[in-house]
Amino acid sequence: MTAPSEADYQQELSAKTTRLSQLLLPFYTRDIDVYRSAIKHYRMRAEFRVWHDGDDLYYIMFDKETKTPYRVDEFPAASKTINALMKTLIDHVRDNQVLRKKLFQVDFLSGLSEECVISLLYHRPLDEEWQVAATQLRELLGREFNVSIIGRARKQKEIIGHDYIIEQLPVDGKTYQFKHIENSFTQPNAVVNTHMIEWAIAQSQPLQGDLLELYCGAGNFSIPLAAHFEHVVGTEIAKPSVEAAQFNIRVNDIKNVQIARLSSEEFVEALEGKRTFERLKNISLDDKQFNTVLVDPPRAGLDPATTAMISRFEHILYISCNPSTLAANLETLSATHEVESVALFDQFPFTDHIETGVRLKRR
């Protein structure tokens, strides 16, 4: 595969900016801050199907329009770590009958830290023979790389090393450590992610009081923002992400962040006093002054109850991965808030996806 040109990228980014401006035109008419991506080696994750062709074995991807497979020997979009590992890994697996047998997919998770987890997915149970071969593979790759191996099969997960990497993100002159777990959500474009965090910090500078974050994941925003608020309370429904967030709080020595394993809907009920939750027993909400809320919802956007709840906050930081549902939510929020600033973060260059940051202030 060849990387698109700088001219191709600028044209595509300009089209995204125009589209976002038009979607948000009812709510915002000033310039949008645009945070671009590199055009190569920006993705920290990659997934490839594996093609068995006689004695040969190689990665494939599928054409989006025709759905036909094509061979992939290198993937310029992926990190340098992934590209370096791709060839070395497939060369060793190709000649190993134990590791290649019924292997159908390979996933890579890497980071700016250059650590990597490689997941090998199989249509067969993984036995002790596989364990031995995978251990030898990790030792061989370990001569050049900081790598772990995971084997996945039906109802089976075998870990050789770790099922996570420790990422190191440089944010405003400070490096934060984050545990990124295999098969859990993490921001795929690490450099653009740091721009998102720095933008959120800049937007928070004039704000005071406590911060509530819904959909907080592993603390990607909560932890760096902790220095700018008295207290931070985050909610997240996915158990692995909550456990990673607790680890990240400890490893970064953060004292004023607490995470609860609740959905946004459950937290609304707790905040309104409609329900009590055992998972909130160590977090006092009564003494918090939540002047600011940060939301980073899934593509479906905010549900009506959550939208109504956050409309009571003085300041809203909204990180969106879907500008259409963002615009729909702003239709409701514009009754109580006005948009102060907008940023486009190009997490997914050369795709139609747009990541947006919006700061709103109560009218």
QUIHUBEL-V438131 format. One record per helix or strand. SS is the DSSP state (helix for helix, strand for strand). FROM is the first residue (numbers start at 0). TO is the last residue. If there is no record, write none. Layout:
BEGIN
SS|FROM|TO ; SS|FROM|TO
END
This chain:
BEGIN
helix|5|22 ; strand|32|34 ; strand|42|42 ; strand|44|52 ; strand|55|61 ; strand|68|71 ; strand|77|77 ; helix|79|93 ; helix|96|99 ; strand|102|109 ; strand|114|121 ; helix|127|140 ; strand|145|152 ; strand|155|159 ; strand|163|170 ; strand|173|180 ; strand|188|188 ; helix|189|203 ; strand|209|213 ; helix|221|227 ; strand|231|234 ; helix|238|250 ; strand|256|259 ; helix|263|270 ; helix|277|279 ; strand|289|294 ; helix|303|309 ; strand|314|319 ; helix|322|332 ; strand|336|344 ; strand|354|361
END
